[in-house]
Each structure stands twice: as structure tokens, then as C-alpha cells.
Amino acid sequence: MQADEQKVLNIIGRMPEDSNMDEIIYRLYVLHKISSGQGAVKQGKTIAGEEFKREIDSW
């Protein structure tokens, strides 16, 4: 089994048995986004808080 496939199976295996497909997909989506964000931090692909605030203020 591939590493990602095993991660997905582990996540699903820890969920309550009465979880529906929407809950499973949402949990996988959120965990994927968290993992992506952690990877971006490790690669230095982030911006400082003040720069982020300036971007938001310009909206």
C-alpha cells in the first residue's frame, strides 16, 4: 500500500462507525490542508503577520 493510502485508511479507521461520507471527506480535506500548511511552513513559504494584515486591509 502507498503511504498516503495507508494514512487515509488509518484516519477512517479512527472515525466513529456511524460517520457518513460527508464527514469522512471533510475530515480528510481538513487534515490534508493542515498537512499542506505545515509543509509550507517547513519550506519557508509563509509571510509575516504584519504583511498578511496589510494584504487583508487592502481588500
Backbone as JSON Lines, residues from 0, in Angstrom:
{"i":0,"aa":"M","n":[0.83,-1.19,0.0],"ca":[0.0,0.0,0.0],"c":[0.87,1.25,0.0]}
{"i":1,"aa":"Q","n":[0.42,2.26,-0.67],"ca":[1.15,3.52,-0.69],"c":[0.99,4.22,0.66]}
{"i":2,"aa":"A","n":[1.93,5.09,0.97],"ca":[1.92,5.79,2.25],"c":[0.65,6.62,2.43]}
{"i":3,"aa":"D","n":[0.24,7.37,1.4],"ca":[-0.97,8.2,1.52],"c":[-2.21,7.34,1.71]}
{"i":4,"aa":"E","n":[-2.26,6.26,0.99],"ca":[-3.41,5.36,1.11],"c":[-3.49,4.81,2.53]}
{"i":5,"aa":"Q","n":[-2.37,4.45,3.1],"ca":[-2.36,3.92,4.47],"c":[-2.79,5.0,5.46]}
{"i":6,"aa":"K","n":[-2.35,6.24,5.25],"ca":[-2.76,7.34,6.12],"c":[-4.28,7.51,6.09]}
{"i":7,"aa":"V","n":[-4.86,7.46,4.89],"ca":[-6.31,7.61,4.74],"c":[-7.03,6.48,5.46]}
{"i":8,"aa":"L","n":[-6.56,5.27,5.29],"ca":[-7.19,4.14,5.95],"c":[-7.1,4.26,7.47]}
{"i":9,"aa":"N","n":[-5.97,4.75,7.97],"ca":[-5.82,4.94,9.42],"c":[-6.78,6.01,9.94]}
{"i":10,"aa":"I","n":[-6.91,7.1,9.19],"ca":[-7.82,8.18,9.6],"c":[-9.25,7.66,9.64]}
{"i":11,"aa":"I","n":[-9.65,6.98,8.59],"ca":[-11.01,6.44,8.53],"c":[-11.23,5.42,9.63]}
{"i":12,"aa":"G","n":[-10.23,4.62,9.9],"ca":[-10.34,3.6,10.93],"c":[-10.53,4.17,12.33]}
{"i":13,"aa":"R","n":[-10.06,5.4,12.56],"ca":[-10.21,6.04,13.87],"c":[-11.52,6.81,14.01]}
{"i":14,"aa":"M","n":[-12.26,6.94,12.94],"ca":[-13.52,7.68,12.99],"c":[-14.63,6.81,13.57]}
{"i":15,"aa":"P","n":[-15.65,7.44,14.14],"ca":[-16.79,6.66,14.64],"c":[-17.43,5.83,13.52]}
{"i":16,"aa":"E","n":[-17.93,4.68,13.87],"ca":[-18.5,3.78,12.86],"c":[-19.71,4.37,12.15]}
{"i":17,"aa":"D","n":[-20.4,5.29,12.8],"ca":[-21.59,5.87,12.18],"c":[-21.28,7.11,11.35]}
{"i":18,"aa":"S","n":[-19.99,7.35,11.06],"ca":[-19.61,8.5,10.24],"c":[-20.15,8.32,8.82]}
{"i":19,"aa":"N","n":[-20.67,9.41,8.27],"ca":[-21.16,9.32,6.89],"c":[-20.08,9.82,5.92]}
{"i":20,"aa":"M","n":[-20.34,9.67,4.65],"ca":[-19.35,10.01,3.62],"c":[-18.94,11.48,3.7]}
{"i":21,"aa":"D","n":[-19.9,12.39,3.95],"ca":[-19.57,13.82,4.04],"c":[-18.59,14.08,5.18]}
{"i":22,"aa":"E","n":[-18.8,13.44,6.32],"ca":[-17.9,13.62,7.46],"c":[-16.51,13.08,7.15]}
{"i":23,"aa":"I","n":[-16.45,11.95,6.49],"ca":[-15.16,11.35,6.14],"c":[-14.41,12.26,5.17]}
{"i":24,"aa":"I","n":[-15.09,12.71,4.14],"ca":[-14.45,13.58,3.15],"c":[-13.99,14.89,3.79]}
{"i":25,"aa":"Y","n":[-14.83,15.47,4.65],"ca":[-14.47,16.72,5.32],"c":[-13.24,16.52,6.2]}
{"i":26,"aa":"R","n":[-13.21,15.44,6.96],"ca":[-12.06,15.17,7.84],"c":[-10.78,15.01,7.01]}
{"i":27,"aa":"L","n":[-10.87,14.27,5.92],"ca":[-9.7,14.09,5.06],"c":[-9.25,15.42,4.46]}
{"i":28,"aa":"Y","n":[-10.21,16.26,4.04],"ca":[-9.9,17.56,3.47],"c":[-9.18,18.45,4.49]}
{"i":29,"aa":"V","n":[-9.71,18.52,5.7],"ca":[-9.12,19.37,6.72],"c":[-7.71,18.89,7.06]}
{"i":30,"aa":"L","n":[-7.55,17.6,7.25],"ca":[-6.23,17.08,7.58],"c":[-5.23,17.29,6.44]}
{"i":31,"aa":"H","n":[-5.71,17.21,5.21],"ca":[-4.85,17.49,4.05],"c":[-4.4,18.95,4.06]}
{"i":32,"aa":"K","n":[-5.33,19.86,4.34],"ca":[-4.99,21.28,4.35],"c":[-4.02,21.6,5.48]}
{"i":33,"aa":"I","n":[-4.21,20.98,6.63],"ca":[-3.28,21.18,7.74],"c":[-1.89,20.69,7.35]}
{"i":34,"aa":"S","n":[-1.82,19.52,6.77],"ca":[-0.55,18.95,6.33],"c":[0.12,19.85,5.28]}
{"i":35,"aa":"S","n":[-0.66,20.37,4.34],"ca":[-0.12,21.27,3.32],"c":[0.44,22.54,3.96]}
{"i":36,"aa":"G","n":[-0.27,23.07,4.94],"ca":[0.2,24.27,5.64],"c":[1.48,24.02,6.4]}
{"i":37,"aa":"Q","n":[1.57,22.87,7.04],"ca":[2.8,22.52,7.76],"c":[3.97,22.39,6.79]}
{"i":38,"aa":"G","n":[3.71,21.83,5.63],"ca":[4.75,21.71,4.61],"c":[5.21,23.07,4.12]}
{"i":39,"aa":"A","n":[4.27,23.99,3.94],"ca":[4.61,25.35,3.5],"c":[5.48,26.04,4.54]}
{"i":40,"aa":"V","n":[5.17,25.84,5.81],"ca":[5.97,26.45,6.87],"c":[7.39,25.89,6.83]}
{"i":41,"aa":"K","n":[7.51,24.58,6.69],"ca":[8.84,23.96,6.64],"c":[9.66,24.46,5.45]}
{"i":42,"aa":"Q","n":[8.99,24.78,4.34],"ca":[9.68,25.25,3.14],"c":[9.88,26.76,3.13]}
{"i":43,"aa":"G","n":[9.4,27.44,4.17],"ca":[9.56,28.88,4.25],"c":[8.61,29.65,3.34]}
{"i":44,"aa":"K","n":[7.54,29.01,2.92],"ca":[6.58,29.65,2.01],"c":[5.46,30.32,2.8]}
{"i":45,"aa":"T","n":[5.85,31.18,3.71],"ca":[4.88,31.9,4.53],"c":[5.21,33.39,4.49]}
{"i":46,"aa":"I","n":[4.28,34.18,4.99],"ca":[4.54,35.62,5.08],"c":[4.36,36.05,6.54]}
{"i":47,"aa":"A","n":[5.01,37.14,6.89],"ca":[4.93,37.65,8.25],"c":[3.52,38.15,8.55]}
{"i":48,"aa":"G","n":[3.16,38.14,9.81],"ca":[1.83,38.56,10.24],"c":[1.49,39.97,9.8]}
{"i":49,"aa":"E","n":[2.43,40.89,9.92],"ca":[2.17,42.28,9.52],"c":[1.92,42.38,8.03]}
{"i":50,"aa":"E","n":[2.67,41.64,7.23],"ca":[2.47,41.65,5.79],"c":[1.09,41.09,5.44]}
{"i":51,"aa":"F","n":[0.71,40.04,6.14],"ca":[-0.6,39.44,5.93],"c":[-1.71,40.42,6.28]}
{"i":52,"aa":"K","n":[-1.54,41.14,7.39],"ca":[-2.54,42.13,7.8],"c":[-2.66,43.22,6.74]}
{"i":53,"aa":"R","n":[-1.55,43.69,6.18],"ca":[-1.6,44.71,5.12],"c":[-2.35,44.18,3.9]}
{"i":54,"aa":"E","n":[-2.12,42.93,3.56],"ca":[-2.84,42.35,2.42],"c":[-4.35,42.32,2.68]}
{"i":55,"aa":"I","n":[-4.74,41.92,3.87],"ca":[-6.16,41.87,4.22],"c":[-6.76,43.27,4.19]}
{"i":56,"aa":"D","n":[-6.04,44.23,4.77],"ca":[-6.54,45.61,4.81],"c":[-6.73,46.18,3.4]}
{"i":57,"aa":"S","n":[-5.96,45.68,2.42],"ca":[-6.07,46.21,1.06],"c":[-7.29,45.65,0.33]}
{"i":58,"aa":"W","n":[-7.91,44.63,0.88],"ca":[-9.1,44.05,0.25],"c":[-10.23,45.02,0.37]}
